[in-house]
Amino acid sequence: MENSLFIKNNYEKVKRNDYSNFLEPNEYKYVCSMLNKEHIKYNTFIPFIDATKYIIYKDTLPDISLIKIHCKSILEHKDILGTLFKHDILPHKYGDIIIDNNNYYLIIDNSIKKYILYNIDKIGKYNVSFTEEDIDIIKDYKYDYEELNILVSSLRLDNVLSSLINTSRKTIEDLFNEKYIRINYQIVTKKTLSIHDNDIISIRKYGKYIFKGVNKITSKNKYILCFHKYK
């Protein structure tokens, strides 16, 4: 099991009536399974309809905030995520990054709120500031996607990724070696894997994509694939 110690620690937190960290779907599934085996009742905090990170709690509500990022320039998801990595902010301390018509939001555990407010003043090369907002304003938010269609010779993962982010196979190999590639939130290192409909592919520094399927097989036996890229 990936991150077994992390899973166990979060199980223990909920068991003692604390709340878990922000959990990705696979982590959430494992923690819930452990709690169910012990017949421990729990609740799930889901910040908005399309959220991909959840918090498990018993009675104590999570101590979290919604932070709005103010910037005069257009930001991308990878810019915000890159800044969080640059500041060594652990992924389990924040939830989904929301971009809604050039409004930018970040759901955070309050243990990192002061650090963000007083230590981050740039995202990429752009000046930013933050305000705290009512978390209910995002409860009905749904992700917006950009549709991409790519032509590939096979469904082998490294081949698909090279076309998807328009880079060399050598760069893709480096991304595998750095463990920057995840499928359905689990790190993958096997370049020969095939992808399947509705797989969620995350590539650090390049974004997150959903594979929607094969649109067409050409007369030369190549595939036209459809992806939705998270905006």
N, C-alpha and C positions, 0 to 999 in steps of 0.2 A: 504494500500500500504506500502510495506517495505521501510524504509528509506525515508519517505515522505518529511522530512525537507531537506535532502540531495538532493533529486530530485528537489525540489523547488529552492534551492540555485543555483544549476547548471543551471536550466532554466533561472534564473535571471542573472547569469554570462554571458550566451550566448546572452541574450536579450540586455545587455549593451555593447556588442561587445568585451567581454572578451572570453576566451575559457573555456570549462568545465574541470573538473577533468577527470582522466581515469575512464571510465564507463564500468561496466559489462553489458552483453546483456540486462538484464531486466531493469536496470537503464537507459541505452541508449534508450530503447523503450519508457519509460515513459517520458523522457525529450523531445524526438522527438515529441511525441504526444502533449505535451503542446505547443511546438513551432509551430506545424502544426495548432493547433486550433487558434493561433494568426496570422497565415499566415506569420510567420517570416522565411525568407530564411536562410539556414545554410549549412555548409559543414561538412563532417566527415573525420577525420584523422584516417586511419587504417594503423598501422605501417608495417604489412606484411600480406600475404595471409591468414594465419590461426589465426590471432590475435583474442583474446577474450575480449580485452579491447580497447575501442575507445575513441576519443576525439571529441567533437562537437565545432565548431567555426563558426563565421560569416565571418569576413574579416581578423581578427588578427590570424596569424598562431600560433600554440602552441609553447611555449618556452620549448622545451624538448631536451634531449640528449640520445645518446646510449652509455652505459658504458660497457666496456669489463672487465670481472673479470679474473685475472691471478692467477692461482694456480697450483702448481706442483703435487697435488693429484687430484683424481677424486671427483667431487662434484655431489650431487643430488639436484633435484628441492627443496625437502623438507629442505635441509640444507640451501640453499640460502633464501628461504622464512622464515625459522625459525630465521635466523639472522636479517632479516628486522623486524620481530615481536619483537625480543629481544630489538632492538633499538627504538621501538615504532614509526617506520615509517609507516604512515597511508597508507593502501592499495590503496587509490585513488590517491596517489602521484607517483605511478609507474605502468607500464604496465606489459605485459607478461614477464615471465622469459624464456629465450631461452637457450637451451642446444643443441649444434650442433657439434658432433664429438669432445667432450671434449673442445669445445669453449663455454664460458659462457657469456651471454649478459643480460643486464637489461635496459629497457627503463624507463627513469625517467623524472619527472618534474624538471626543473632546480632550483626550490626553495629548493630542497633537495640535490643538487649535491655536494655542499661544505661539507655538513655533511658527506655524504658517503665517499668522497675522503679523508677526514681528520680524521674521527672517526672510521671507520671500517677497521680493519687490519686482522681480522680472520673471517672465516666462519666455524662454528663448531670448530674443533681443528686445522684447517689448516690455515697457513698464506696466505693472499691474497693481491693483489694490483690491481689498476684500471687504465685504460686508456680510453679516450674518442675516439669514432670511428664515421665514417660517417654512419648515420642511413640508407642510401641506401643499405648498404651491406646485410641487412636482409630482403629486400622487397620481395624476392621470397622464403623466408623460409617457410617450412611446417613442422608441428610437426611429430616427430617419436614416434611410440608407441610400447609397449611390449604387446603381446597378452597373456591373461590369461584365462584359463578355470577352473571353479570351480564347485563342486558338492554340491547342496543344496536340502533341503527337501521342501522348499516353496519359493515364490518370496517376502515374507514379508521382509521389509527393514532391520530390525535388524538381521535377520537370514542371509541374503545375505552379509551384511557388515562383520559379524563375520567370515564368510568363506573367503571373499575377502581379508581381511588384516590379517587373521589367528590369531584372538584374541578371548578372552572370551566375552560372552554376557554381563558380568558385565562391561568390558571395553567399549563396545559399548554403554551401557546405560550411562556411564560417558560422553562419547563423545556427546551424545544427550543433556545431561544436561548442558554441557559447550557450546552448540550451535556451535560445531565444524563440523557439517555435513550440507552440502548443496546439493540440487538437482536442476540442471539447474540454479545455482547461487542464489538460495533462501534458507535461513535457514529452516531446517525441524526439528521438535521435535516429530513428530508422528512416533513411531517405527513400527506401523502396516501397514504403506503404502506399496503398491506394486510398483515395478519398471517397467518401460516400455522401449521398444526399443529406443536407442539413447539418453536416459537420461544421463546427465553429472553429475557425483557424485564426490563431492570434500570433502575430509576428512582431516581436518587440522592435520599436522604432519605425514600424511600417503600418501598423494598424490591425484591425480585427475584421474578419470576413465570414460570411455564411455561404457555404456551397449549396446552391439551389438546384443543381443538376445539369445534365447534358442537354443542351438545346438541340444539337444536331450533330450527326456524323457525316463528314464530307465524303465526296467521291474518292478522295485519296486516303480515306480511313483516319482522318484527323477529327478531333473533338472540338466543338464549340461549347464552352462551359459558361454557365451563368453564376456570378457571385453577387452578393449584396455586401457592400462595404459600409461598416458603421461610420457615420459622419461625426 
